[in-house]
């Protein structure tokens, strides 16, 4: 999984990610729904994309949900392929909007 921002980028191996969630996020008065990674070492990271604003149309929200579900499915598939089976969750610290 690659996380890219304007001034930095990070790469996380799927086996280092404990959970992928969909959460509400707001900054500077704007609300949106974004994807967040939780790592086994406890450090969460917001993904730059996909995200959708609270005022987005239904079609945009559906597309966001499809992309978020695809990311979650990739994490689950990587966990199944990892030695020892399913990786542990981060313990329910997420909001997971509408999921």
Buried (B, 14 or more C-beta within 10 A) or exposed (E): BEBEEEEEEEEBEBBBBBBBBBBEBEEEEEEBBBBBBBBEEEEBBEBBEBBBEEEBEEEEBEBBBEBBEEBBEBBBEBBEEEEEEEBEEBEEEBEBBEE
